[in-house]
Amino acid sequence: MIGMPIKPRVLALRTIPQVAPDLHRDLRLAPEHQSLGLLTCTSDDALYASLDEATKAAEVDVVYARSFYAGASHASGPLSGEVIGVLAARDPETVASGIAACLRYLDRKAWFYSADEDGRLAFFPHVIPAVGRYLARVAGVDPGTPMAYLIAPPLEATMGLDAALKAAEVTLRTFYAPPSETNFAGGLLTGTIEAVEAAARAFQETVLDLARQPRRLEPSQGLEEVWSRLANRREKPRGDREDAPYRLLENDVGLESKPDGYTHLFDNQSLVPKGHPVIRFRGALDLLQAHVLDAQIAAMDEGMDGLVRDLDDVLEYLRKVMAAEVAGRPMPRPVIAGFDPEELHRMSHQTSRFLNVGWVLPRASMGRTVVKLNLLRASCRQVEIVAHDAFAQGESHLSPEARRELLHGLNRLSNALYVLVCRAVALAESRRRGPAS
């Protein structure tokens, strides 16, 4: 059942009133750690949270806590479970107090939940209002810090963490990259109590959504709607196979093999000619990114580190455009060297005022960086033209707003690149003049 608690079980529990000297040494215990409490459990993250609770209830320390490979379903023995935890203190009574607090927390608060009807997809959207000394040390924060302890299977955890970090002002302190010992993933997030609660809710909603719809293309309209924007589908030819491994987008004809001269617009079911306007745009955008890297190398060689960083902004924008176009998402805005699109437009038309440089006609004598940046600027203008051919007229898989943002953004990028040309010219001229006398 969805939302059903998956309660952890303690499988084995013992105390050592006076730990042996050799074991004390190899466990790297502090001098005051003379007594130990050991327990195994069917759920590792539930136990870790509960061990942390023990450090708030008693003067105990978590001196050892490890998950076992492959989880409780593949344990090494009937009492192994998924995890072992060890508490240490000065005396057995203090250890017993810590264990009691740990067991209460396991019973009342710390457990996984089912995200599907079968109870096979489990996740841990756990909020701790104030962490104890154990998790504070793991996350590198002060005891008492609010924390969201978020765990799920690998894909669910990755998507869920992304949603959690976007939902609230929280910081990812510890990332458990997939796969962990138990083949799960997740992280420890901190912030205000309101923020970590919002992050945990976003994580939970994302995991539940994935359980309901494991395979979905963003945006939500799906490929069928995207395709319908790109072509008017004609009636299938007689004898056409619905399950054909390849399909031409222009007429919905199914094929047994991919024909020469065709490529994927999205996948095997959306083949288009390599001269398709959208494919031409993607190729031009790819070439433009290559020109950015070439210009960065020139700027590095000439010691223009500021321009290298500015070109990082250009490269990031182009890569976001590429991703947004393929997925049909809203377009990013170009922010280059800290300037927004309209500021870049004004600067490019008033370079004497803002950059102390008049109209620039690049020459080879200005140096490699200026020449490379000018080539990049000219290439950007070509990409604008190709984008106009692909998206300005008729229907496409981009919304009308995304098309407008794309064409406007590329135009402003051209302004930005001219500004970088002028900055490179000004810097080169300043170096030629040398320090003021």
C-alpha positions as CSV (number, residue, x, y, z in Angstrom):
1,M,0.0,0.0,0.0
2,I,1.3,3.5,-0.9
3,G,2.5,5.4,2.2
4,M,2.6,2.3,4.4
5,P,5.3,2.4,7.0
6,I,8.0,-0.3,6.6
7,K,9.0,-0.7,10.3
8,P,12.6,-1.7,11.1
9,R,13.4,-4.6,13.3
10,V,16.3,-5.1,15.7
11,L,17.7,-8.5,15.1
12,A,20.4,-8.7,17.7
13,L,21.3,-6.6,20.7
14,R,24.1,-7.1,23.2
15,T,26.3,-5.0,25.6
16,I,30.0,-5.3,26.5
17,P,30.4,-3.9,30.0
18,Q,34.2,-3.7,29.8
19,V,35.7,-3.9,26.3
20,A,38.9,-5.9,25.8
21,P,42.1,-3.8,25.3
22,D,42.9,-5.1,21.9
23,L,39.4,-4.4,20.6
24,H,39.4,-1.0,22.3
25,R,42.6,-0.3,20.3
26,D,41.4,-1.5,17.0
27,L,38.0,0.2,17.2
28,R,40.1,3.4,18.0
29,L,38.0,4.2,21.0
30,A,38.6,7.2,23.3
31,P,39.9,6.4,26.8
32,E,36.5,7.0,28.3
33,H,34.8,4.5,26.1
34,Q,34.9,1.4,28.3
35,S,31.5,0.0,27.6
36,L,29.8,-0.9,24.3
37,G,26.3,-1.5,23.0
38,L,26.0,-3.4,19.7
39,L,22.9,-4.0,17.6
40,T,21.9,-5.1,14.2
41,C,18.8,-3.9,12.3
42,T,16.9,-4.6,9.1
43,S,17.1,-0.9,8.0
44,D,20.3,1.0,7.9
45,D,19.1,4.6,7.6
46,A,16.5,4.1,10.2
47,L,19.2,2.9,12.6
48,Y,21.6,5.7,11.8
49,A,18.9,8.3,12.6
50,S,18.1,6.3,15.8
51,L,21.8,6.1,16.9
52,D,21.9,9.9,16.4
53,E,18.9,10.2,18.8
54,A,20.8,8.2,21.4
55,T,23.6,10.8,21.5
56,K,20.9,13.4,22.4
57,A,19.5,11.3,25.2
58,A,22.6,10.0,26.9
59,E,26.4,10.6,27.1
60,V,27.1,8.0,24.4
61,D,29.0,8.2,21.2
62,V,28.4,6.3,17.9
63,V,31.8,4.7,17.5
64,Y,31.0,2.3,14.6
65,A,28.1,2.2,12.2
66,R,28.2,0.4,8.8
67,S,25.7,-0.9,6.2
68,F,26.1,-4.4,4.8
69,Y,26.5,-5.0,1.1
70,A,23.3,-5.7,-0.8
71,G,21.0,-5.1,2.2
72,A,18.9,-7.1,4.5
73,S,17.5,-9.4,1.8
74,H,21.0,-10.8,1.2
75,A,22.4,-10.7,4.7
76,S,25.3,-12.9,5.7
77,G,23.3,-14.5,8.5
78,P,19.8,-14.5,10.1
79,L,20.8,-11.9,12.7
80,S,22.9,-9.6,10.5
81,G,20.2,-7.6,8.8
82,E,21.3,-4.5,6.9
83,V,23.5,-2.7,9.4
84,I,25.5,-2.8,12.6
85,G,25.7,0.0,15.1
86,V,28.0,0.4,18.1
87,L,27.5,2.9,21.0
88,A,30.2,3.6,23.5
89,A,30.2,5.2,27.0
90,R,32.0,5.2,30.3
91,D,29.8,2.6,31.9
92,P,27.1,0.0,31.1
93,E,24.3,2.1,32.6
94,T,25.0,5.0,30.2
95,V,25.2,2.6,27.2
96,A,21.8,1.1,28.3
97,S,20.3,4.6,28.4
98,G,21.5,5.3,24.9
99,I,20.2,2.0,23.6
100,A,16.8,2.6,25.1
101,A,16.6,6.0,23.3
102,C,17.7,4.4,20.1
103,L,15.0,1.6,20.3
104,R,12.3,4.1,21.2
105,Y,13.1,6.2,18.1
106,L,13.2,3.1,15.9
107,D,9.8,2.1,17.1
108,R,8.1,5.5,17.0
109,K,9.7,7.7,14.4
110,A,12.4,6.2,12.1
111,W,11.2,4.0,9.2
112,F,10.9,3.8,5.4
113,Y,7.6,4.1,3.6
114,S,6.2,2.3,0.6
115,A,5.9,4.3,-2.6
116,D,3.9,1.7,-4.5
117,E,1.0,-0.7,-3.9
118,D,3.2,-3.8,-3.8
119,G,5.5,-2.3,-1.1
120,R,8.6,-3.0,-3.3
121,L,9.7,0.6,-3.7
122,A,10.8,2.0,-0.4
123,F,12.0,5.5,0.5
124,F,13.1,7.5,3.6
125,P,11.8,11.1,3.7
126,H,12.9,11.7,7.3
127,V,13.1,15.1,9.1
128,I,15.1,15.6,12.2
129,P,14.3,18.9,13.9
130,A,17.6,19.0,15.7
131,V,20.4,16.5,15.0
132,G,22.6,15.0,17.7
133,R,26.3,14.7,17.8
134,Y,26.6,11.7,15.4
135,L,24.8,13.1,12.3
136,A,26.2,16.5,13.0
137,R,29.6,15.1,12.6
138,V,28.7,13.1,9.5
139,A,27.2,16.3,7.9
140,G,29.8,18.7,9.2
141,V,27.3,20.9,11.0
142,D,26.6,21.9,14.7
143,P,24.5,19.7,16.9
144,G,20.9,21.0,17.0
145,T,20.8,21.8,13.2
146,P,17.6,20.8,11.5
147,M,18.1,18.1,8.9
148,A,16.3,16.3,6.1
149,Y,17.6,12.7,5.8
150,L,16.4,11.6,2.3
151,I,17.0,8.1,0.9
152,A,15.6,6.2,-2.0
153,P,16.7,3.9,-4.9
154,P,19.3,5.5,-7.2
155,L,17.2,7.2,-9.8
156,E,14.4,8.1,-7.4
157,A,16.9,9.6,-5.0
158,T,18.7,11.6,-7.7
159,M,15.5,13.1,-9.0
160,G,14.2,13.6,-5.4
161,L,17.3,15.4,-4.2
162,D,17.2,17.7,-7.2
163,A,13.5,18.6,-6.4
164,A,14.3,19.0,-2.7
165,L,17.2,21.4,-3.4
166,K,15.0,23.5,-5.7
167,A,12.0,23.6,-3.3
168,A,13.7,25.3,-0.4
169,E,16.8,27.1,0.9
170,V,18.6,24.0,1.9
171,T,22.2,22.8,1.6
172,L,23.3,19.3,0.6
173,R,25.8,18.5,3.2
174,T,26.4,14.8,2.5
175,F,25.6,13.0,-0.8
176,Y,25.3,9.2,-0.8
177,A,26.0,8.6,-4.5
178,P,24.5,5.6,-6.1
179,P,25.1,2.8,-5.5
180,S,25.6,2.7,-1.8
181,E,26.4,-0.6,0.0
182,T,22.7,-1.3,-0.1
183,N,22.3,0.0,-3.6
184,F,20.3,3.0,-2.5
185,A,21.3,6.7,-2.7
186,G,20.4,10.0,-1.0
187,G,21.7,12.8,1.1
188,L,21.6,14.9,4.2
189,L,20.2,18.4,3.7
190,T,20.2,21.2,6.3
191,G,18.5,24.6,6.7
192,T,15.7,26.0,8.8
193,I,13.1,23.6,10.1
194,E,10.6,25.0,7.6
195,A,13.1,24.6,4.8
196,V,14.0,21.0,5.5
197,E,10.4,20.1,5.9
198,A,9.6,21.6,2.5
199,A,12.6,19.8,1.0
200,A,11.4,16.5,2.4
201,R,7.9,17.0,1.0
202,A,9.4,17.8,-2.4
203,F,11.5,14.6,-2.2
204,Q,8.5,12.5,-1.2
205,E,6.3,13.9,-4.0
206,T,9.0,13.2,-6.6
207,V,9.5,9.6,-5.5
208,L,5.7,9.0,-5.5
209,D,5.4,10.5,-8.9
210,L,8.2,8.3,-10.2
211,A,6.5,5.3,-8.8
212,R,3.2,6.2,-10.6
213,Q,4.9,7.1,-13.9
214,P,8.3,5.5,-14.2
215,R,8.9,6.5,-17.8
216,R,8.0,10.0,-18.8
217,L,9.5,12.6,-21.1
218,E,9.7,16.1,-19.9
219,P,7.8,18.3,-20.6
220,S,4.6,16.5,-19.9
221,Q,3.1,16.7,-23.3
222,G,5.1,13.6,-24.4
223,L,6.6,12.7,-27.7
224,E,3.3,12.2,-29.4
225,E,2.3,15.8,-29.0
226,V,5.8,16.9,-30.0
227,W,5.6,14.9,-33.2
228,S,2.2,16.2,-34.0
229,R,3.6,19.7,-34.0
230,L,6.3,18.8,-36.4
231,A,4.4,17.0,-39.1
232,N,0.9,16.3,-40.3
233,R,0.7,12.6,-40.2
234,R,-0.9,10.9,-43.1
235,E,-2.7,7.6,-43.0
236,K,-0.3,4.7,-42.6
237,P,0.4,2.8,-45.8
238,R,-1.3,-0.6,-46.1
239,G,0.7,-3.3,-44.4
240,D,2.7,-0.8,-42.3
241,R,3.8,-2.4,-39.0
242,E,2.9,-0.6,-35.8
243,D,5.9,-2.2,-34.0
244,A,8.4,-1.3,-36.7
245,P,11.8,-0.5,-35.1
246,Y,12.2,2.7,-37.1
247,R,9.7,5.3,-38.2
248,L,9.9,8.3,-40.5
249,L,8.5,11.4,-38.9
250,E,7.4,13.0,-42.1
251,N,4.9,10.3,-43.1
252,D,4.9,7.8,-40.2
253,V,6.2,5.0,-42.4
254,G,7.7,2.1,-40.4
255,L,11.0,0.6,-41.4
256,E,13.1,-2.4,-40.5
257,S,16.4,-0.4,-40.6
258,K,17.5,3.2,-40.4
259,P,18.0,4.6,-44.0
260,D,21.1,6.5,-45.0
261,G,20.6,10.2,-44.9
262,Y,18.3,10.1,-41.9
263,T,18.9,10.8,-38.2
264,H,17.1,10.9,-34.9
265,L,15.1,14.0,-34.1
266,F,14.3,12.4,-30.7
267,D,14.5,8.6,-31.1
268,N,14.1,5.7,-33.5
269,Q,10.5,6.6,-34.0
270,S,11.2,10.1,-35.2
271,L,13.7,9.8,-38.0
272,V,14.2,13.0,-40.2
273,P,16.5,13.8,-43.1
274,K,19.9,15.1,-41.9
275,G,19.0,18.4,-43.7
276,H,16.0,18.9,-41.5
277,P,16.0,22.5,-40.1
278,V,16.2,21.4,-36.5
279,I,19.1,19.1,-37.2
280,R,20.9,22.0,-39.0
281,F,20.3,24.1,-35.9
282,R,21.7,21.5,-33.6
283,G,24.8,21.2,-35.8
284,A,25.3,24.9,-35.9
285,L,24.9,25.2,-32.1
286,D,27.5,22.4,-31.6
287,L,30.0,24.2,-33.9
288,L,29.4,27.4,-32.0
289,Q,30.4,25.7,-28.8
290,A,33.6,24.5,-30.4
291,H,34.4,28.1,-31.4
292,V,33.9,29.1,-27.8
293,L,36.5,26.6,-26.6
294,D,38.9,27.7,-29.3
295,A,38.6,31.3,-28.2
296,Q,39.1,30.3,-24.6
297,I,42.4,28.6,-25.5
298,A,43.6,31.8,-27.2
299,A,42.6,33.9,-24.2
300,M,44.4,31.5,-21.9
301,D,47.6,31.7,-24.0
302,E,47.4,35.5,-23.9
303,G,46.8,35.7,-20.2
304,M,43.3,37.2,-20.5
305,D,41.8,35.2,-17.6
306,G,38.8,37.4,-17.2
307,L,37.7,36.7,-20.8
308,V,38.2,33.0,-20.2
309,R,35.7,33.2,-17.3
310,D,33.2,35.3,-19.4
311,L,33.4,32.7,-22.2
312,D,32.5,30.0,-19.6
313,D,29.2,31.9,-19.2
314,V,28.7,31.8,-23.0
315,L,29.4,28.1,-23.1
316,E,27.0,27.4,-20.2
317,Y,24.3,29.3,-21.9
318,L,24.7,27.5,-25.2
319,R,24.7,24.1,-23.5
320,K,21.5,25.0,-21.7
321,V,19.9,26.1,-25.0
322,M,20.9,22.7,-26.5
323,A,19.2,20.8,-23.6
324,A,16.1,23.0,-23.6
325,E,15.6,22.6,-27.4
326,V,15.9,18.8,-27.4
327,A,13.5,18.5,-24.4
328,G,11.1,21.3,-25.5
329,R,11.6,23.2,-22.2
330,P,11.6,27.0,-21.7
331,M,14.8,28.7,-22.9
332,P,17.4,30.2,-20.6
333,R,18.4,33.9,-20.7
334,P,22.0,34.8,-21.6
335,V,23.8,36.4,-18.6
336,I,27.4,37.0,-19.6
337,A,30.0,38.6,-17.4
338,G,27.3,39.4,-14.9
339,F,25.3,41.5,-17.5
340,D,21.7,40.6,-18.4
341,P,20.5,40.7,-22.1
342,E,19.4,44.3,-22.2
343,E,22.5,45.6,-20.5
344,L,24.6,43.7,-23.1
345,H,22.5,45.3,-25.9
346,R,23.2,48.8,-24.5
347,M,26.9,48.2,-24.1
348,S,27.3,46.8,-27.6
349,H,25.8,50.0,-29.0
350,Q,27.7,52.4,-26.7
351,T,31.2,50.8,-26.5
352,S,32.9,54.2,-26.3
353,R,30.9,55.1,-23.2
354,F,31.1,51.7,-21.4
355,L,34.4,50.2,-22.7
356,N,36.4,53.2,-23.9
357,V,36.7,51.5,-27.3
358,G,35.2,52.9,-30.6
359,W,33.8,50.8,-33.4
360,V,36.1,47.8,-33.9
361,L,37.2,46.4,-37.3
362,P,39.3,43.4,-36.2
363,R,42.8,43.0,-37.7
364,A,45.3,40.3,-37.3
365,S,47.7,42.7,-35.5
366,M,45.2,42.8,-32.6
367,G,46.1,39.3,-31.6
368,R,44.7,35.8,-31.6
369,T,42.1,36.4,-28.9
370,V,40.5,39.3,-30.8
371,V,40.5,37.3,-34.0
372,K,39.0,34.2,-32.4
373,L,36.3,36.2,-30.6
374,N,35.4,37.9,-33.8
375,L,35.1,34.5,-35.5
376,L,32.9,33.4,-32.6
377,R,30.7,36.6,-33.0
378,A,30.3,36.0,-36.7
379,S,29.4,32.3,-36.1
380,C,26.8,33.4,-33.6
381,R,25.1,35.5,-36.3
382,Q,25.0,32.4,-38.5
383,V,23.4,30.4,-35.8
384,E,20.7,33.1,-35.5
385,I,19.9,32.6,-39.1
386,V,19.7,28.8,-38.9
387,A,17.5,29.1,-35.7
388,H,15.2,31.5,-37.6
389,D,14.8,28.9,-40.4
390,A,14.1,26.1,-37.9
391,F,11.8,27.9,-35.5
392,A,10.5,31.3,-36.6
393,Q,7.9,29.9,-39.1
394,G,5.3,27.3,-38.6
395,E,4.9,24.7,-35.9
396,S,7.7,23.1,-33.9
397,H,8.2,21.1,-30.7
398,L,9.0,24.4,-29.0
399,S,6.2,26.6,-27.6
400,P,5.8,30.0,-29.2
401,E,7.3,31.6,-26.1
402,A,10.3,29.3,-26.1
403,R,10.9,30.1,-29.8
404,R,10.8,33.9,-29.1
405,E,13.1,33.5,-26.2
406,L,15.6,31.4,-28.3
407,L,15.8,33.9,-31.1
408,H,16.0,36.9,-28.8
409,G,18.6,35.2,-26.6
410,L,20.8,34.4,-29.6
411,N,20.6,38.0,-30.8
412,R,21.6,39.2,-27.4
413,L,24.5,36.7,-27.3
414,S,25.8,38.2,-30.5
415,N,25.7,41.6,-28.7
416,A,27.6,40.0,-25.8
417,L,30.3,38.6,-28.1
418,Y,30.9,42.0,-29.7
419,V,31.3,43.4,-26.2
420,L,33.9,40.7,-25.4
421,V,35.7,41.6,-28.7
422,C,35.9,45.2,-27.6
423,R,37.1,44.2,-24.1
424,A,39.9,42.1,-25.7
425,V,40.9,45.1,-27.9
426,A,41.0,47.4,-25.0
427,L,43.1,45.0,-22.9
428,A,45.5,44.4,-25.8
429,E,45.9,48.1,-26.4
430,S,46.5,48.8,-22.7
431,R,49.2,46.2,-22.6
432,R,50.9,47.7,-25.7
433,R,50.9,51.2,-24.0
434,G,52.4,49.7,-20.9
435,P,52.2,51.2,-17.4
436,A,51.5,54.9,-17.2
437,S,54.7,57.0,-16.7
